[in-house]
Amino acid sequence: MDPNAYPATPRWNLDRPFLTGRFHEEIDIPAKNASSKSVYTDSFSRSATNPLGYYSPSVQENKVIDDLLSAMVGIEGRYISIRKVRGKEGRFIFLIDASMDLVLQEWIEKMFPLCNEFLCISQFVETKSHYKHGLVNHAFAAALRAFLLDYQAMVAQLEHQFRLGRLSIQGLWFYCQPMLGAIHALSIVVEKASAANISGSATLNLLQSQAKAMAGDSAVSSLLEKMTECASSPYLGILERWVYEGIIDDPYGEFFIAENKSLKKESLSQDYDAKYWKHRYTLKDDIPNFLTNAAGTVLTTGKYLNVMRECGHNVQVLLSDRPKLMNFGANHQYLKCIKAAYEFASGELLKLTKEKYDLLGKLRSMKRYLLLDQGDFLVHFMDIARDELVKRPEDISAEKLQSLLDLALRTTAAASDPCHEELACCVERTSLVNRLGTLKDLEHGIKKSPAKFSENNKSVCNVNGELDEPVSITGLDTFSLSYKVQWPLSLIISRKALTKYQLLFRFLFHCRHVSRQLCVAWQVHQGFRSFNTLGTAITRSSLLCRSMLKFINSLLHYLTFEVLEPNWHVMHDRLQTAKSIDEVIQYHDYFLEKCLKEFLLLLPHLLKKVETLKSICLQYAAAVQVLMPSMYISDPDIADSFASLKGKKPKGRGQALKPATDCTSVRDSIVSFEKEFNTELHSLGPILSSSSQAEPFLTHLAQCILGSGSDQ
């Protein structure tokens, strides 16, 4: 607890102890008397002219009762003195005249524990009433003070009876019996609380445990329950304001929910490992026992209310609709109040995100663009941005790419979608496989390869803020899209979730790129359809091209119709019936994790195989556009066909290229590509089969792609 968070105790409380009850002298006692609460002395009284033994037993009894009544409220008498043991907090001894009648001594010994317990409780009340000990201890001390007033009233009534001559030592003991158990139980609580110097939840837990321990004594148990109720009143006030308003009004740091004000909501859209939702408000260790099972609900309720407050939405529950959290009795009414508050906060936040901020609409928009649900804009973009995307990542102009993306969005069906303005280009400096490795380190908190996103989301930076070393890749390998997400939707579509969308997009985008390149290669082969190419390298190349196209299109079909669509519909249906924002976050994260896994992005050994196959396809497609025109160019019609494919003016029959007399190198190249592709594809089969028992979705992948080479 911060010492500056509460006022200082007035100096007079320490300098003038006679005003506060701390007027007993301190003494040291020998070790042999360390466990005794009374000490006999021969030379005792300074005020009495004669020792107590000088008088008859009846007179001694009157004098002792008079002193006992004073000792019961912490005041010294003529024959009973009170001393505080030096170095022993809350420990007192009583000095009595050794000449006292032995029978009286036995009765007095029985009364001294009551006197000592009164002094201990009084001292606790005085000490714990200081500001620094917190609201719970203040309330507990106030309840004890009220109890001591009843106790002092009892002593006053006994004194009245004594003045009337109606009270004997046996009668005094008899009338004190009802109070003995109560004050003893309270003294135990006070002693334990003082020894541990506890406050807040710990004080409530101590009171509650002691009440349960005394369940056999209904009167004492009822008293302790009443004390617990009184002590918990300010704590329940803090709890009430949290679950009804989302405000922590806790000046002494006693509440079991801590707030980290350094975490801002903006971090959700900036840092991959943003901690706002989980660490802005957290549970402490000292949770009251009666709230242990409801602690998570209490925490979540206030968090929901705070989210709505951050949105400028008035979420305060009407005073008329607030059931008071005044106690936590056996009827568990307080749990019903907490549940009602949670349902209100959860319902209001869900309504806010779904209706005002159109959560489902935003997710559909992200599916449309980042998961390529409607890819017409992407086809146009890949056509007009090809010259820029074939550059190395560090040479690409992000501004030019953004303008081309805007043009593609405005000239396609995406122009009718108001969310298309939230899209932005993003070019990273590392391959997809390396990016996945970096994210794996982030997930597991590995510090040896930390990374963070730059503010413009265009690259990955190392700990020194320097860019990673570029690899031999182009923008086609590293291009991605970013999406601007505003609060409070950033709770659901956080930086972490958006990164997962981008990984899925990059894989889909690159597969589309491979498919487009193979289609171009296929068009090259179509230029030979009117000629007899049976038994030539062209026929063999055509079969290989068809096999590659079948592979990549089967992979795209699997990704789209076997993974994205069914998982999306499952998530969409769950979001419709979600009862809290935490369930929404859970369902959304589960969707992304499942897609990443079924995309093979979380299975490195399989992903590398697929990446190798895609790389072979790209190399082949590039080679075809170079090798094919060198074959059978003796016929000018074929030359014209290739010229038209490349957008050039046909040369005509009189301007045909020289005939290719040696095609051995072309055939060897085709055979090499064919052998390499088939080897990689067939090696994928056993891996998928062996892994399908642990990962059933691999069976669908195997069914989709393993037949792609069967036509050769």
GINOR-V78141 format. One record per pair of residues at least 6 apart in sequence whose C-alpha atoms are under 8 Angstrom apart, sorted by the first residue. I is the first residue (numbers start at 1). GAP is how many residues later the second one is. If there is no record, write none. Layout:
i gap
I GAP
I GAP
This chain:
i gap
1 251
1 252
2 250
3 129
5 246
5 247
6 125
6 126
6 245
6 246
7 124
7 125
8 123
8 124
9 121
9 122
13 6
13 7
17 6
20 106
21 102
22 101
24 58
24 59
24 60
25 57
25 58
25 59
26 57
26 58
26 59
26 60
27 56
27 57
27 58
27 59
28 57
28 58
29 56
33 6
36 57
37 55
37 56
37 57
37 75
37 76
38 55
38 56
38 57
38 58
38 71
38 74
39 54
39 55
39 56
39 57
40 55
40 56
40 57
40 58
41 54
41 55
41 56
41 57
42 55
42 56
42 57
43 8
43 54
44 7
44 35
44 51
44 52
44 53
45 6
45 33
45 34
45 52
46 32
47 31
48 30
48 31
51 46
51 48
52 8
52 27
52 45
52 47
52 48
53 7
53 46
53 47
53 48
54 45
57 44
60 40
60 41
61 43
61 107
61 108
62 106
63 16
64 15
64 16
65 103
65 104
66 11
66 93
66 96
67 9
67 10
67 11
67 12
67 13
68 9
68 12
68 40
68 43
69 86
69 89
69 90
70 6
70 7
71 6
71 9
71 11
71 44
72 42
72 43
72 46
72 83
73 42
73 45
73 46
73 79
73 82
74 8
74 41
74 44
74 45
75 7
76 6
79 16
79 17
79 18
80 14
80 15
80 16
80 17
81 13
81 14
81 15
82 10
82 11
82 12
82 13
83 9
83 10
83 11
83 12
84 6
84 7
84 8
84 9
85 6
85 7
85 8
90 29
90 30
90 33
90 101
91 25
91 29
92 24
92 27
93 23
94 18
107 62
107 63
107 66
111 62
114 66
114 69
114 70
117 66
117 67
117 70
118 30
118 65
118 69
120 67
120 70
120 71
121 23
121 65
121 66
121 69
122 23
122 26
124 17
124 66
124 70
125 16
125 17
125 19
125 20
126 15
128 9
128 10
128 13
129 8
129 9
129 12
129 13
130 8
131 7
132 120
133 66
133 119
134 65
134 66
134 118
134 120
135 65
135 99
135 100
135 117
135 119
136 63
136 64
136 65
136 67
136 68
136 95
136 96
136 97
136 98
136 99
137 62
137 63
137 66
137 94
138 93
139 91
139 92
139 93
139 94
139 95
140 87
140 88
140 90
140 91
143 84
143 87
143 88
144 83
151 28
158 9
158 14
161 6
162 6
181 39
182 37
182 38
182 41
185 35
186 38
189 17
189 18
189 21
193 10
193 13
199 55
200 35
200 54
200 55
201 53
201 54
201 55
201 85
201 86
201 87
202 84
202 86
204 24
204 27
204 28
204 84
205 83
205 84
207 17
207 18
207 20
207 21
208 16
208 17
208 20
210 14
211 9
211 10
211 11
211 13
211 14
212 9
214 6
214 7
215 6
229 97
229 98
229 99
232 95
233 93
233 94
235 19
235 20
236 89
236 90
236 91
237 88
237 89
238 10
238 11
238 12
238 17
239 16
240 84
240 85
241 6
241 7
241 8
242 6
242 7
242 59
242 60
243 55
243 58
243 59
243 62
243 95
243 98
243 99
244 58
244 61
244 72
244 73
244 78
244 97
245 57
245 60
245 70
245 71
245 72
246 55
246 56
246 57
246 58
246 59
246 60
247 55
247 59
256 27
256 28
256 29
256 30
256 31
256 32
257 24
257 25
257 26
257 27
257 42
258 23
258 24
258 25
258 26
259 21
259 22
259 23
260 19
260 20
260 21
261 19
263 12
263 13
263 16
263 17
264 12
264 16
265 11
265 222
267 7
267 8
267 9
268 6
268 7
268 8
268 222
268 223
268 226
268 227
269 216
269 221
269 225
269 226
270 183
270 184
270 185
270 225
271 181
271 182
271 224
271 225
272 180
272 181
272 222
272 223
272 224
272 227
273 169
273 170
273 222
273 223
274 220
274 221
274 222
277 214
281 18
281 22
282 17
283 12
283 16
287 8
290 38
294 41
294 44
297 41
297 42
297 45
298 40
298 44
300 42
301 40
301 41
301 44
301 45
302 43
304 41
304 42
304 45
305 10
305 40
305 44
307 42
307 181
308 6
308 7
308 41
308 44
309 6
311 176
311 177
315 30
315 33
323 14
324 13
325 9
325 12
326 8
327 7
328 6
346 233
346 234
346 235
347 232
347 233
349 231
349 232
350 229
350 230
350 231
353 6
353 135
353 136
354 6
357 132
359 130
360 212
362 57
365 54
365 55
366 117
367 6
368 6
368 7
369 6
370 111
370 131
370 132
370 134
370 135
371 130
371 133
371 134
371 137
371 193
372 6
372 133
372 136
376 36
376 37
377 31
377 32
377 34
377 35
377 36
377 37
378 30
380 28
381 23
381 24
381 27
384 20
385 16
385 19
388 8
388 9
388 13
388 87
389 7
389 85
389 86
389 87
389 90
390 84
390 85
390 86
391 83
391 84
392 80
392 81
392 82
392 83
393 34
393 35
393 36
393 77
393 80
393 81
393 82
393 85
394 35
394 76
396 79
398 27
398 28
398 29
401 24
402 22
402 23
405 20
409 6
409 11
414 6
422 61
422 62
422 63
423 58
423 59
423 60
423 61
424 57
424 58
424 59
424 60
425 33
425 54
425 55
425 56
425 57
426 31
426 32
426 33
426 53
426 54
426 55
426 56
427 31
427 32
427 48
427 51
427 52
427 53
428 30
428 31
428 32
428 50
428 51
428 52
429 30
429 31
429 38
429 39
429 40
429 41
429 42
429 49
430 38
430 40
430 41
430 43
430 48
431 40
431 42
431 46
431 47
432 45
432 46
432 71
432 74
432 75
433 171
433 175
436 165
436 166
438 11
438 12
438 13
441 6
441 8
441 9
442 8
442 9
449 13
450 12
450 13
451 9
451 10
451 11
451 12
452 8
452 9
452 10
452 11
453 6
453 7
453 8
454 6
454 7
457 25
459 8
460 7
460 8
461 6
461 7
462 6
476 34
476 37
477 29
477 33
478 28
479 27
480 22
480 25
480 26
481 21
481 24
482 16
482 20
483 15
485 8
485 9
491 94
492 92
492 93
492 96
497 92
497 95
500 92
500 93
500 96
501 91
503 93
504 91
504 92
504 95
508 48
508 51
511 41
511 45
511 103
512 44
514 38
514 100
514 103
514 104
515 34
515 37
515 38
517 101
517 104
517 105
518 27
518 30
518 31
518 99
518 100
518 103
519 30
520 101
521 24
521 100
521 101
521 103
521 104
522 20
522 23
522 24
523 122
524 100
524 101
524 104
524 118
524 121
525 13
525 17
525 103
527 111
527 114
527 115
528 110
533 6
537 129
537 130
537 133
538 90
540 130
541 129
543 168
543 169
544 130
544 168
547 161
547 162
547 163
547 164
547 165
548 69
548 160
548 161
550 155
550 158
551 154
551 155
551 157
551 158
552 62
554 150
554 151
554 154
555 146
555 149
555 150
557 147
558 142
558 143
558 146
559 39
559 40
562 138
563 32
563 35
563 36
564 31
567 24
567 27
567 28
568 23
571 16
571 17
571 20
574 13
575 8
575 9
575 12
578 6
596 6
597 6
598 99
598 100
600 6
600 7
601 6
606 78
606 81
609 71
609 75
612 68
613 64
613 67
613 68
616 57
616 60
616 61
617 60
620 53
627 39
628 38
629 10
629 13
630 30
631 28
631 29
631 32
632 6
632 27
632 28
633 6
633 23
633 24
633 25
633 26
633 27
634 22
634 23
634 24
634 25
634 26
635 18
635 21
636 15
636 16
636 17
636 18
636 19
636 20
636 21
637 15
637 16
639 11
639 12
639 17
639 18
640 9
640 10
640 11
640 12
641 9
643 6
643 7
643 8
644 6
678 31
681 25
681 28
682 24
685 17
685 21
688 10
688 11
688 14
689 9
689 10
689 13
691 7
692 6
692 7
